[in-house]
């Protein structure tokens, strides 16, 4: 932000535009990180919840873990959810789900 102000005062239009572009990219990066932090997997005694998906252990039909895409959970009712690799502790979550499956 300070660089933006200095280039504006020196009337260096090229550097002013460039620093403005970097500021916009920085803002979008920070927003993306903030949005990603809200993605949380909650493992409970009776089931699991991720975003708007929630299932009890006895409702889960299958669990598929892939090293590229993450974990896919399918319910008996047909609903499914994909938990991406970007979630912290994804391997522990997969093993916990497998332990609780009937």
N, C-alpha and C positions, 0 to 999 in steps of 0.2 A: 504494500500500500504506500509505503514511503517512497519507493522507487517511482511509482506512478505519479506521485505529487512532484518529485524532483524533475522528471521529464516534462511534466506539464508546465512547470515554472520556467524551465530552460527553453521551452517551445521546440522541443525535438519531437516532431509529430510521429516519425517512424518508430522511435523507441517508446513513445507514449502508447501507440496502438499495440505494439508488441507486449508491453507490460500489462496493458488492459486485457489482452487475450490470455496471458498467463494467469492473471487474477481470476478470470472467468473459469478457466480449467481447474484452478485450485479450489474454487467454491464448489464446483460440481463434484470434485473428488471428495471433499469433506462431506457433502450431502450423501454421496454414495456410501461412505464409511458409516455415517450415522444410520442410514437405512439398514445396512447390513448388520449392525449391532442389535437391531430389534429382532432379528431372526434367531429364535431360541427354541431349542428342543427341551421339553419338560418331561422327565420320566417320573411317573408316580408309582405308588404301590400297586394300583389297579390298572394302569395303562400308560399311554404316551400321548403327548400333544405337541403339535408343531403348526404354527400359524392358526388357520381355521380348522385344521384336521385334528381330530381326537378319536382315540380308539382304546377300548379295554383290551386286555391281553387275550381274552377269549374271542374277541371280534376279529383278530388279525388272522388272515388266511396264509399269507406268505411274506417273506422278507428277502429281498435280493440286494446284495452289496456288490458294487462295481467300483473298481479303482479310479475310473474316470468320471463317472456321473454321481456316485454317492450311494445312498440307500433308497430303495423303493419299497414302500410298505403298501400291501393290498389288504383291504378288509373283505370279509365274507359278503358284505352287501354290494361290493363292486367298486367302492371308492378306493382311490389310491393317492399317495403323496410321494414326491421325490425330495429327499433331504440331500442337499448339495454337499460337495467335498469342502466347501468353505466354512462349514460349521465346525467349531472347535470340539475336539474329542469325538470325532465321527466314528472311530474304531471302537471306542468304549460303548458308544450308543448302540452300535450294531451288535456287539456281544451281549449287552444287557437285554436287548430285544429278543435275541435268540434264546437266552436263558429262560425267559418268561413265556415263550411260546409253548402251547400244550403239545 
